[in-house]
Amino acid sequence: MKAVEFHLPQDADKSFIVFREAGDFFPAPWHYHAHYEFVLVNKSTGRRMVGDHIGYFGEQDLVFMGSLLPHVWVNDPIYLSRQSKQKADATVIHFTNNFLGEGFMNIPEIERFKKVLKISERGMVIKGATRKKINQLMNKMHEMNGLQRLSALFSIFDIMSGNAEYDLLASPTFMQNFHYESSHRFQKINEFILQNFNKDISLPQIASVASMGVTAFCGFFKEQYRMTFVEYLTTVRIGHACKLLSENDYNIIEVAYECGYNSLANFNRQFKRVKNMTPSDYRRTLDISY
């Protein structure tokens, strides 16, 4: 079974990712990515494969995995057949090694946690009181503002750096034998999007950057990014809009134009679809927070 490389979209106004995975079942295939990852299962049962380890998961199951470690959560048949009375539900945190800057992992305060990151290369199922403390924090992070969310993540780091209770999952030799493929194609696509997101980008244009036909590119992009190219481009644009709105130097029409929208109505519509509020409401929320 070949693992799929995932590239995870992130809002420009956030340094790490927290999201709720909820639906009939967990849809991700056997995959890996550059992010470290916490996965807390709130609802659902099934089997998880982490590296060469296969184990059972149930409610409150918590796993921490290192960068590039392949994994998949497969729900029990009652979920896959959509016959379960409850939805599958998980809280997930993703962060990179340099999510707070290139020098972050070199500060003395993080030294103990760096040892945990090294251990996480094999995957760790968290147990006991450690799991209970982290689960409580993770399920509150959805409702927190930016600084509160960052503080909660640091609290999780601190808990993990203490006498954390855990079992290791993948065998010691798994990552030595696992050969992941990271294509320069991803880098070319991302660089082009970040340099041109404020302009019109057609599917034939972005497909040519990847040296692919449009149909092949659309399938490739959806498999790797878990969303369509248009959805991803919208996420990048709205993330940049949030950054501009927080700076207070632009009015909303200027923000729309700077993010590639020639229609204010379309900008407002897309912003509300992504953020569940209008640009004006978002700016007012920032003012209240400050």
C-alpha positions in Angstrom: 0.0 0.0 0.0 1.6 3.3 -1.1 1.2 6.2 1.2 -0.1 9.5 -0.2 1.7 12.7 0.6 -0.7 15.3 2.0 -0.1 19.1 1.9 -2.2 20.7 4.6 -3.8 24.2 3.9 -3.3 26.7 6.7 -4.8 30.2 7.3 -2.3 33.0 6.9 -3.4 34.4 10.3 -2.6 31.3 12.2 0.7 29.6 13.0 -0.7 26.1 13.4 -3.8 24.1 12.6 -6.6 23.0 14.8 -9.7 21.5 13.3 -12.6 19.2 13.8 -12.9 16.1 11.6 -16.6 15.1 11.7 -18.7 13.1 9.3 -20.0 9.6 8.7 -16.4 8.3 8.9 -12.8 9.6 8.7 -12.1 10.0 5.0 -8.3 10.3 4.8 -6.4 7.5 3.2 -3.0 6.0 4.2 -0.9 9.1 4.1 1.9 11.2 5.5 2.9 14.9 5.8 5.5 17.2 7.1 3.4 18.2 10.1 3.5 16.8 13.6 0.0 15.7 14.5 -2.2 15.1 17.6 -5.4 13.0 16.8 -8.1 12.9 19.5 -11.0 10.6 18.7 -14.2 12.0 20.4 -16.7 9.6 18.7 -16.2 6.4 16.7 -14.4 3.1 16.8 -12.2 1.3 14.4 -8.6 0.4 13.7 -5.6 2.8 13.3 -2.5 2.0 11.4 0.6 4.1 12.4 3.8 3.0 10.6 3.8 -0.8 10.8 1.6 -0.9 14.0 -2.1 -1.8 13.8 -4.2 -1.1 16.8 -7.8 -0.5 17.9 -9.2 3.0 18.6 -12.3 4.1 20.6 -13.6 7.2 22.2 -10.9 9.4 23.8 -8.1 7.7 22.0 -5.2 10.1 21.7 -2.2 9.7 19.4 0.8 12.0 18.8 2.8 11.4 15.6 6.0 12.8 14.2 6.7 14.3 10.8 6.5 12.0 7.8 5.1 9.0 9.7 2.4 7.3 7.6 -0.9 6.7 9.2 -4.6 6.1 8.7 -7.7 5.7 10.9 -10.3 3.2 9.5 -13.7 3.3 11.1 -15.7 0.1 11.9 -18.1 -1.1 9.2 -21.1 0.5 11.0 -19.6 3.9 10.2 -18.4 3.1 6.7 -21.8 1.8 5.8 -23.4 5.0 7.3 -25.6 3.0 9.6 -24.2 4.4 12.8 -26.6 6.6 14.8 -23.7 8.9 15.7 -21.1 10.7 13.5 -17.4 10.0 13.6 -15.7 12.9 15.3 -12.1 13.9 16.1 -10.1 16.9 17.1 -6.8 17.3 15.3 -3.8 19.6 15.8 -1.0 20.0 13.1 2.2 22.0 13.6 5.5 22.1 11.8 9.0 22.1 13.4 9.4 25.9 12.7 5.8 27.0 13.1 7.0 29.9 15.3 10.1 30.7 13.3 13.4 29.1 12.4 15.0 29.5 15.8 12.0 28.4 17.9 13.2 24.8 18.5 16.6 26.1 19.6 15.4 28.1 22.6 16.3 26.5 26.0 12.7 26.4 27.2 11.8 23.9 24.5 14.7 21.5 25.1 12.7 18.9 27.0 10.0 18.9 24.4 12.5 18.3 21.6 13.1 14.9 23.1 9.4 14.2 22.8 9.4 15.2 19.2 12.2 12.7 18.6 10.2 9.9 20.3 7.1 10.8 18.2 8.9 9.6 15.1 7.4 6.2 16.0 4.0 7.5 17.0 2.8 7.6 20.6 -0.6 6.5 22.0 -1.1 8.7 25.1 -2.5 7.1 28.2 -3.8 7.8 31.8 -3.9 11.2 33.4 -1.7 12.6 30.6 -4.4 11.7 28.1 -7.2 13.2 30.2 -5.4 16.5 30.7 -4.5 16.9 27.0 -8.0 15.8 25.8 -9.6 18.5 27.9 -7.4 21.1 26.5 -7.8 20.0 22.8 -11.6 20.0 23.0 -11.6 23.6 24.3 -9.3 25.0 21.6 -12.0 25.4 19.0 -13.6 28.2 21.0 -10.3 30.0 21.9 -8.9 33.1 20.4 -5.4 33.1 18.9 -3.3 33.7 22.0 -5.4 31.3 24.1 -5.0 28.6 21.5 -1.3 29.1 21.4 -1.1 29.0 25.2 -3.1 25.8 25.2 -0.7 24.2 22.7 2.3 25.2 25.0 0.4 23.6 27.9 0.2 20.4 25.9 3.9 20.6 25.1 4.6 21.0 28.8 2.4 18.1 29.8 4.1 15.9 27.2 7.5 17.1 28.4 6.8 15.8 31.9 6.3 12.2 33.0 3.9 11.5 30.1 2.3 8.1 30.0 2.4 6.5 26.5 3.1 3.5 24.4 5.2 3.6 21.2 3.5 2.3 18.1 5.8 1.8 15.0 8.8 -0.4 15.3 12.2 1.2 15.7 13.3 0.3 12.2 10.1 1.4 10.4 11.1 4.9 9.4 14.6 3.7 8.3 12.9 1.4 5.8 10.1 3.7 4.8 10.9 5.7 1.6 8.7 8.7 1.1 8.5 10.6 -2.1 8.4 14.4 -1.9 8.0 16.0 -5.3 9.3 19.3 -6.5 5.9 19.6 -8.2 4.4 20.6 -4.8 6.9 23.4 -4.3 6.4 24.7 -7.8 2.6 24.8 -7.3 2.8 26.5 -3.9 5.3 29.1 -5.0 3.2 30.0 -8.1 0.0 30.3 -6.0 1.6 32.4 -3.3 3.1 34.7 -5.9 -0.1 35.0 -8.0 -3.1 34.5 -5.7 -4.1 38.1 -6.1 -4.5 37.6 -9.9 -6.8 35.4 -12.0 -5.3 31.9 -12.1 -6.9 29.5 -14.6 -6.9 25.8 -14.3 -4.9 25.4 -17.6 -2.4 27.9 -16.2 -1.8 26.2 -12.9 -1.9 22.7 -14.6 0.9 23.8 -16.9 3.0 24.9 -13.9 2.7 21.3 -12.7 3.5 20.0 -16.2 0.1 18.2 -16.3 -3.1 18.2 -18.2 -6.1 19.9 -16.6 -8.0 16.6 -15.8 -4.9 14.9 -14.3 -4.0 18.0 -12.3 -7.5 18.3 -10.8 -7.4 14.7 -9.7 -3.8 15.0 -8.4 -4.6 18.2 -6.5 -7.7 16.8 -4.8 -5.9 13.7 -3.7 -3.0 15.5 -2.3 -4.7 18.6 -0.7 -8.1 17.1 0.2 -9.8 20.0 -1.6 -10.1 21.3 -5.1 -7.7 23.9 -6.5 -10.4 26.6 -6.4 -11.2 25.8 -2.8 -7.5 26.0 -1.9 -7.0 29.3 -3.8 -10.0 30.7 -1.9 -8.4 29.6 1.4 -5.1 31.4 0.6 -6.9 34.5 -0.5 -9.1 34.7 2.6 -6.2 34.0 4.9 -4.3 37.0 3.3 -7.5 39.1 3.7 -7.5 38.3 7.4 -4.0 39.5 7.7 -4.8 42.8 5.9 -8.0 43.3 8.0 -6.0 42.9 11.2 -3.5 45.7 10.1 -6.2 48.4 9.8 -4.4 50.1 6.9 -6.9 49.0 4.3 -10.6 49.5 3.9 -12.6 46.4 2.9 -12.7 47.3 -0.8 -9.0 47.6 -0.9 -8.6 44.3 0.9 -10.8 42.6 -1.6 -8.8 44.0 -4.5 -5.4 43.1 -2.9 -6.6 39.5 -2.5 -7.7 39.1 -6.1 -11.4 39.9 -5.9 -12.7 42.5 -8.4 -16.2 42.2 -7.0 -16.9 43.2 -3.4 -20.0 41.1 -3.3 -18.1 38.0 -4.3 -15.4 38.8 -1.7 -17.9 39.1 1.0 -19.6 35.9 0.0 -16.4 33.9 -0.1 -15.1 35.4 3.2 -18.4 34.5 4.9 -18.3 30.9 3.5 -14.8 30.4 4.9 -14.9 32.3 8.2 -18.7 32.2 8.9 -18.8 36.0 9.3 -18.4 39.0 7.0 -15.1 41.0 6.7 -16.7 43.8 8.7 -17.7 41.4 11.5 -14.2 39.9 11.5 -12.6 43.4 11.9 -15.0 44.2 14.7 -14.1 41.0 16.4 -10.4 41.9 16.3 -11.2 45.3 17.7 -13.1 43.7 20.6 -10.2 41.2 21.2 -7.8 44.1 21.5 
